[in-house]
Amino acid sequence: MDRSRNLQERSVAKRLALKYTATNPTETILGFQRQIVYHVHFWTLVAVAPLVLVQWSEHHPLLSLLLAIFCLNLVAVILYLRLRGRYLFKGRFFALFAIACTVYSTIINGHNGLFWGYPAIAAMFFLLSLREALILNALFIIILAGVSFERFPTPEFWRITSSLSLTAVFVAVFAWLVGRMQSELTDLATTDPLTGCLNRSQMADVLNSQIQLRERYERVASLILVDLDHFKTINDRWGHATGDTVLQEAAMRLRRRLRDTDMLFRIGGEEFMVVLPETRQKAAEELARQLLDTLSVAPFSKDIQVTASAGVTELIKGETWSTWLNRADQALYTAKEAGRNRVMILRGSEQGASGDMPVSSV
């Protein structure tokens, strides 16, 4: 008996490993953002560091000092990013020093200082949020326009102001479009296109966040796995298009019963997962009954009657997300084996299911 149970648990664990392992697109995007931050700071350091000595040799000690502090900021951000993986100062010091150095260099060096305004404008859109970049660049251009009006002939003032403004507009449009594209790609990568539920790419992060809350603050959480019964029969009898319609409506019915803080995933063909923060097992068990009721209470498209089975378990302190999920999957498996259309719970301290609570068929 024990050998059979161990074989079953190993089979479930293997299936979960194949089923749920995926790259997190959010982490992938953050990785690219860190690379952008690193390269902007690194190549700025390469370009600016020699100017410290150049300006000192030209008897501009204040500008040389500003550039030296700017370089120290660049080095600090690069090292912190490499060693800690975090973005120090969020680009704000970069923007302030870039503005101060460019404006002061334009005042004392004329066009030679002004030329640094164009890469500074572009860099700010890469390093800051779009709103911050727009505000600081507008301030930057106004200050440079004022300096240009005093420092250069009127025709040059208009050329300088227009070219700086156009540079800011072009880079702002590019940054806005890239931001929208990034947001849409993230949605595509993290959302199931058929049902609009979260997909398994976000699952490990969500479960781990609940585990961290449990470990640090003793916050509870529960998990429900819901699987539509005999779904293959629907596809075989009415076709896959009808099956897709049933899945979409099932997701809508499930979502209507959840709180804003609850998270609904589609993790398999006809299998859904509900993560319930701040929820004890008893409350999760009651919700699971309600979810199964809302699926079976009324027929779906073409008068298709649908029932479902559910496995419920509460997070136990000290366990991993895969162990937590494995236990919910075992509870679901037990519900299927017991005849379907029912809720089964499995406690972390027990080896088998307890609280067998069948749901009435409609």
C-alpha positions as CSV (number, residue, x, y, z in Angstrom):
1,M,0.0,0.0,0.0
2,D,2.8,2.4,1.0
3,R,4.7,1.5,-2.2
4,S,1.7,2.2,-4.3
5,R,1.2,5.5,-2.7
6,N,4.8,6.5,-3.1
7,L,4.7,5.6,-6.8
8,Q,1.5,7.7,-7.2
9,E,3.1,10.7,-5.4
10,R,6.3,10.4,-7.6
11,S,4.1,10.3,-10.7
12,V,2.2,13.4,-9.6
13,A,5.4,15.2,-8.8
14,K,6.9,14.4,-12.2
15,R,3.7,15.5,-13.9
16,L,3.7,18.8,-12.0
17,A,7.4,19.4,-12.8
18,L,6.7,19.1,-16.5
19,K,3.4,20.9,-16.4
20,Y,4.3,24.0,-14.4
21,T,7.9,24.8,-15.1
22,A,8.1,28.0,-17.2
23,T,10.2,31.1,-17.7
24,N,8.8,34.2,-16.0
25,P,8.4,36.9,-18.7
26,T,8.3,39.7,-16.0
27,E,11.8,38.7,-14.9
28,T,12.9,38.5,-18.5
29,I,11.8,42.1,-19.1
30,L,13.5,43.2,-15.8
31,G,16.7,41.6,-17.0
32,F,16.6,43.6,-20.2
33,Q,15.9,46.8,-18.3
34,R,18.9,46.1,-16.1
35,Q,21.0,45.6,-19.2
36,I,19.9,49.0,-20.6
37,V,20.6,50.7,-17.3
38,Y,24.0,49.1,-17.1
39,H,25.1,50.0,-20.6
40,V,23.8,53.6,-20.4
41,H,25.8,54.1,-17.2
42,F,28.9,52.3,-18.4
43,W,29.3,54.1,-21.8
44,T,28.4,57.4,-20.2
45,L,31.3,56.7,-17.7
46,V,33.6,55.9,-20.6
47,A,32.7,59.2,-22.3
48,V,32.6,61.5,-19.3
49,A,35.6,60.3,-17.2
50,P,38.3,61.8,-19.6
51,L,36.5,65.1,-19.5
52,V,37.3,65.5,-15.8
53,L,40.9,65.9,-16.7
54,V,40.2,67.9,-19.8
55,Q,38.1,70.5,-18.0
56,W,40.7,70.6,-15.2
57,S,43.5,71.3,-17.7
58,E,41.4,74.0,-19.2
59,H,41.0,75.7,-15.8
60,H,37.4,74.9,-15.2
61,P,37.6,73.3,-11.7
62,L,33.9,73.6,-10.8
63,L,32.9,71.7,-14.0
64,S,35.7,69.2,-13.4
65,L,34.3,68.6,-9.9
66,L,30.7,68.2,-11.1
67,L,31.9,65.7,-13.7
68,A,33.9,63.8,-11.1
69,I,30.9,63.5,-8.8
70,F,28.8,62.4,-11.9
71,C,31.4,59.7,-12.5
72,L,31.2,58.5,-8.9
73,N,27.5,58.2,-9.2
74,L,27.9,56.2,-12.4
75,V,30.4,53.8,-10.7
76,A,28.1,53.4,-7.7
77,V,25.1,52.5,-9.9
78,I,27.1,50.0,-12.0
79,L,28.6,48.3,-8.9
80,Y,25.2,48.2,-7.1
81,L,23.6,46.7,-10.2
82,R,26.3,44.1,-10.6
83,L,26.6,43.1,-6.9
84,R,23.0,43.5,-5.6
85,G,21.0,43.4,-8.8
86,R,19.2,46.7,-7.9
87,Y,18.9,50.0,-9.7
88,L,20.4,52.6,-7.3
89,F,18.9,56.1,-7.3
90,K,16.5,55.1,-10.2
91,G,18.3,57.4,-12.7
92,R,17.4,60.6,-10.8
93,F,21.0,61.5,-9.9
94,F,22.0,60.8,-13.5
95,A,19.5,63.2,-14.8
96,L,20.4,66.0,-12.3
97,F,24.1,65.7,-12.9
98,A,23.6,65.5,-16.7
99,I,21.5,68.6,-16.6
100,A,23.9,70.5,-14.3
101,C,27.0,69.6,-16.2
102,T,25.5,70.3,-19.7
103,V,24.1,73.7,-18.7
104,Y,27.3,74.8,-16.9
105,S,29.5,73.5,-19.8
106,T,27.3,75.4,-22.3
107,I,27.7,78.6,-20.3
108,I,31.5,78.4,-20.2
109,N,32.3,76.4,-23.3
110,G,29.6,77.4,-25.7
111,H,28.7,74.9,-28.4
112,N,31.1,72.3,-27.1
113,G,29.0,72.0,-23.9
114,L,25.7,72.2,-25.8
115,F,26.4,69.0,-27.8
116,W,26.0,66.9,-24.7
117,G,22.4,67.9,-24.3
118,Y,21.2,65.6,-27.1
119,P,22.5,62.3,-25.6
120,A,21.4,63.5,-22.1
121,I,17.8,63.9,-23.4
122,A,17.8,60.4,-24.8
123,A,19.4,58.8,-21.8
124,M,16.8,60.3,-19.4
125,F,14.0,58.6,-21.4
126,F,15.9,55.2,-21.0
127,L,16.6,55.6,-17.3
128,L,13.5,57.3,-15.8
129,S,9.8,56.7,-15.9
130,L,8.1,58.4,-18.9
131,R,6.5,61.0,-16.7
132,E,9.7,61.9,-14.9
133,A,11.6,62.0,-18.2
134,L,9.1,64.4,-19.7
135,I,9.1,66.7,-16.7
136,L,12.9,66.8,-16.4
137,N,13.5,67.1,-20.1
138,A,11.1,70.0,-20.4
139,L,12.9,71.8,-17.6
140,F,16.3,70.9,-19.2
141,I,15.2,72.4,-22.6
142,I,13.8,75.5,-21.0
143,I,17.1,76.1,-19.1
144,L,19.2,75.4,-22.2
145,A,17.0,77.7,-24.3
146,G,17.5,80.5,-21.8
147,V,21.3,80.0,-21.9
148,S,21.3,79.8,-25.7
149,F,19.3,83.0,-25.9
150,E,21.9,84.8,-23.8
151,R,25.0,83.0,-25.3
152,F,24.3,82.7,-29.0
153,P,22.8,84.8,-31.9
154,T,19.0,84.7,-32.3
155,P,19.0,82.4,-35.4
156,E,21.2,79.9,-33.5
157,F,18.9,80.1,-30.4
158,W,15.9,79.1,-32.5
159,R,17.8,76.2,-34.2
160,I,19.1,75.0,-30.8
161,T,15.7,75.2,-29.1
162,S,13.9,73.5,-32.1
163,S,16.5,70.7,-32.4
164,L,16.5,69.9,-28.7
165,S,12.7,69.9,-28.6
166,L,12.4,67.7,-31.6
167,T,14.9,65.3,-30.1
168,A,12.9,65.1,-26.9
169,V,9.6,64.6,-28.9
170,F,11.1,61.8,-31.1
171,V,12.6,59.9,-28.1
172,A,9.5,60.4,-26.0
173,V,7.3,58.9,-28.8
174,F,9.7,56.0,-29.1
175,A,9.8,55.4,-25.3
176,W,6.0,55.6,-25.1
177,L,5.6,53.0,-27.9
178,V,8.2,50.7,-26.4
179,G,6.4,50.9,-23.0
180,R,3.1,50.0,-24.6
181,M,4.6,47.2,-26.6
182,Q,6.3,45.9,-23.4
183,S,3.0,46.0,-21.5
184,E,1.1,44.2,-24.2
185,L,3.8,41.6,-24.6
186,T,3.8,41.0,-20.9
187,D,0.0,40.6,-20.9
188,L,0.3,38.1,-23.8
189,A,3.0,36.2,-22.0
190,T,1.2,36.1,-18.6
191,T,-2.4,35.7,-19.6
192,D,-4.2,32.8,-21.2
193,P,-5.6,34.2,-24.5
194,L,-8.7,32.0,-24.5
195,T,-10.1,32.7,-21.0
196,G,-8.2,35.8,-19.8
197,C,-7.0,34.0,-16.7
198,L,-3.4,34.2,-15.6
199,N,-1.2,31.4,-17.0
200,R,1.4,29.2,-15.4
201,S,4.3,31.6,-16.2
202,Q,3.3,33.7,-13.2
203,M,2.4,30.7,-11.0
204,A,5.7,30.1,-9.2
205,D,6.1,33.8,-8.3
206,V,2.6,34.1,-7.0
207,L,2.9,31.0,-4.9
208,N,6.3,32.0,-3.6
209,S,5.0,35.4,-2.6
210,Q,2.3,33.8,-0.5
211,I,5.0,31.5,1.1
212,Q,7.1,34.6,1.9
213,L,4.1,36.2,3.6
214,R,3.5,33.1,5.5
215,E,7.1,32.8,6.7
216,R,7.6,36.4,7.6
217,Y,4.2,37.6,8.9
218,E,2.3,34.4,9.6
219,R,-0.2,35.2,6.9
220,V,-2.4,32.3,5.8
221,A,-3.3,31.3,2.2
222,S,-5.1,28.4,0.5
223,L,-5.2,26.8,-2.9
224,I,-8.0,25.4,-4.9
225,L,-7.6,23.3,-8.1
226,V,-10.7,22.9,-10.2
227,D,-11.0,20.5,-13.0
228,L,-14.0,20.2,-15.3
229,D,-15.4,16.6,-15.4
230,H,-15.4,14.6,-18.6
231,F,-14.4,17.6,-20.7
232,K,-13.0,15.4,-23.4
233,T,-16.5,14.2,-24.0
234,I,-17.6,17.8,-24.8
235,N,-14.8,18.2,-27.3
236,D,-15.5,14.8,-28.9
237,R,-19.3,15.3,-29.1
238,W,-19.7,19.0,-29.9
239,G,-16.3,20.0,-31.2
240,H,-13.4,22.0,-30.0
241,A,-15.0,25.3,-30.8
242,T,-17.8,24.5,-28.3
243,G,-15.2,23.3,-25.8
244,D,-13.5,26.6,-26.0
245,T,-16.8,28.4,-25.4
246,V,-17.4,26.2,-22.4
247,L,-13.9,27.1,-21.0
248,Q,-14.5,30.8,-21.5
249,E,-17.9,30.7,-19.7
250,A,-16.4,28.5,-17.0
251,A,-13.7,31.1,-16.4
252,M,-16.3,33.9,-16.3
253,R,-18.4,32.0,-13.7
254,L,-15.4,31.3,-11.5
255,R,-14.2,34.8,-11.7
256,R,-17.5,36.3,-10.6
257,R,-17.3,34.3,-7.3
258,L,-13.8,35.5,-6.4
259,R,-12.6,38.6,-4.5
260,D,-10.4,41.2,-6.1
261,T,-7.4,39.8,-4.2
262,D,-7.9,36.2,-5.4
263,M,-6.0,35.0,-8.4
264,L,-7.4,32.7,-11.1
265,F,-5.1,30.7,-13.3
266,R,-5.7,28.4,-16.2
267,I,-3.0,25.8,-15.7
268,G,-4.1,23.0,-18.1
269,G,-6.6,22.2,-20.8
270,E,-9.7,22.2,-18.5
271,E,-7.9,22.8,-15.1
272,F,-8.0,26.0,-13.2
273,M,-6.2,27.1,-10.0
274,V,-7.4,29.7,-7.5
275,V,-4.9,31.3,-5.1
276,L,-6.7,32.6,-2.0
277,P,-4.6,35.0,0.1
278,E,-5.7,35.5,3.8
279,T,-7.9,32.4,3.6
280,R,-8.1,29.5,5.9
281,Q,-8.7,26.0,4.6
282,K,-12.3,25.9,5.9
283,A,-13.2,29.1,4.1
284,A,-11.5,27.8,1.0
285,E,-13.4,24.6,1.2
286,E,-16.7,26.5,1.4
287,L,-15.7,28.7,-1.6
288,A,-14.8,25.5,-3.6
289,R,-18.3,24.2,-3.0
290,Q,-19.7,27.5,-4.3
291,L,-17.4,27.4,-7.3
292,L,-18.6,24.0,-8.2
293,D,-22.2,25.0,-7.7
294,T,-21.9,28.0,-10.0
295,L,-20.5,25.7,-12.7
296,S,-23.3,23.2,-12.4
297,V,-26.3,25.3,-11.6
298,A,-27.1,26.2,-15.2
299,P,-26.3,24.6,-18.5
300,F,-23.6,26.0,-20.8
301,S,-23.9,26.6,-24.5
302,K,-26.0,24.0,-26.4
303,D,-27.5,23.0,-23.1
304,I,-24.3,21.3,-22.0
305,Q,-24.4,20.3,-18.4
306,V,-21.0,20.7,-16.7
307,T,-19.7,19.5,-13.3
308,A,-16.3,19.8,-11.8
309,S,-14.1,18.4,-9.1
310,A,-11.9,20.4,-6.7
311,G,-8.9,19.8,-4.5
312,V,-8.3,22.2,-1.6
313,T,-5.4,22.7,0.8
314,E,-3.9,25.4,3.0
315,L,-0.3,26.5,2.9
316,I,1.8,25.0,5.6
317,K,4.8,27.0,7.0
318,G,8.1,25.8,5.8
319,E,7.0,24.1,2.6
320,T,7.9,24.9,-1.0
321,W,5.4,26.0,-3.6
322,S,5.7,22.7,-5.5
323,T,4.9,20.8,-2.3
324,W,1.9,23.0,-1.7
325,L,0.7,22.6,-5.3
326,N,1.4,18.8,-5.2
327,R,-0.8,18.4,-2.2
328,A,-3.7,20.3,-3.9
329,D,-3.2,18.1,-7.0
330,Q,-3.4,15.0,-4.9
331,A,-6.6,16.2,-3.3
332,L,-8.0,16.8,-6.8
333,Y,-6.9,13.4,-7.9
334,T,-8.7,11.9,-4.9
335,A,-11.9,13.8,-5.8
336,K,-11.7,12.4,-9.4
337,E,-11.1,8.9,-8.1
338,A,-14.0,9.2,-5.6
339,G,-16.5,9.8,-8.4
340,R,-16.0,13.4,-9.5
341,N,-18.3,16.3,-8.9
342,R,-17.0,16.8,-5.3
343,V,-14.6,18.7,-3.2
344,M,-11.7,17.0,-1.4
345,I,-9.4,18.6,1.1
346,L,-5.9,17.5,2.1
347,R,-4.2,18.9,5.2
348,G,-0.4,19.4,5.2
349,S,0.1,17.3,8.3
350,E,-1.8,14.3,6.9
351,Q,-0.8,11.7,4.3
352,G,-4.3,11.2,2.8
353,A,-7.4,13.2,2.1
354,S,-9.8,14.2,4.9
355,G,-13.1,15.9,4.9
356,D,-14.5,14.1,1.9
357,M,-17.4,16.5,1.0
358,P,-19.3,15.6,-2.2
359,V,-21.1,18.3,-4.0
360,S,-24.6,17.6,-5.1
361,S,-25.1,17.0,-8.8
362,V,-27.6,19.1,-10.8
